[in-house]
């Protein structure tokens, strides 16, 4: 494997020198805009000790070498250069990334998932992660990728939901499907009807899916006297998102959720006035 190089460390040194030379010339906000441009320019800067530019250094590597570099940076605690990540992304989910997703390092798994993105090649591994022994942060990252290409993930999500495996994740993924499918609609609607403790979240899934056939059920639930303020807000949003309307005036003045939110709002207002 080619030498592991701390390009970010090199950049930080050059940046410190540049900032010293230009001390007082730019505001903090201006520096926030300048630094990313300097980093991008650094990627095309020839470095004598390396014999290449940072971008060129990685462009010459094989897929296997790039994946090896990524793993070595994490294992040795050296910052992963963005130039390495961008080159890996451009390769279209190399097989080596799929292998990293089975690593014992959640940092490596998360990096590999982010670099593979919504590529369907990774979906089998994604579902293994989301149903496996991983932390919620990694599972949430995988769910985001599956949601981004939900139609391609649909069949597996339906299968796992029907087996009662990670049902909430499966509902979340299915709610992002674009193509209409009565199986998906019935799953989302049934979950809404039968999970009173998850009413707000399941209403949001129906809103995301966007099938107006859910309106009668949403309107029925929002009109129930036992509907609390939090449920009311999410149901009203879902109804309006689907093109419906709910106009009945409701009194939540004694609802504990309403009182808590009102109290927090008042505290924020007072705090803001004090700062002024």
Buried (B, 14 or more C-beta within 10 A) or exposed (E): EBEEBBBBEBBEEEBEEEBEEEEEEBEEEEBEEBBEEBBEEBBEEEBEEBEBBBBBBBEEBEBEBBBBBBBBBBEEEBEBBBBBBEBBBEBEBBEBBBEBBEBEEBEBBBBBBBBBBBBEEBBEBBBEBBBEEBEEEBBBBBBBBBBEBBEBBBEBBBEBBEEEBBBBBBBBBBBBBEEEBEBBBEBBBEBBEEBEEBBBBBBBBBBBBBBEEBBEBBBEBBEEEEBBBBBBBBBBBBBEBBEBEBEEEBEBEEBEBBEEBBEEEEEEEEEEEEEE
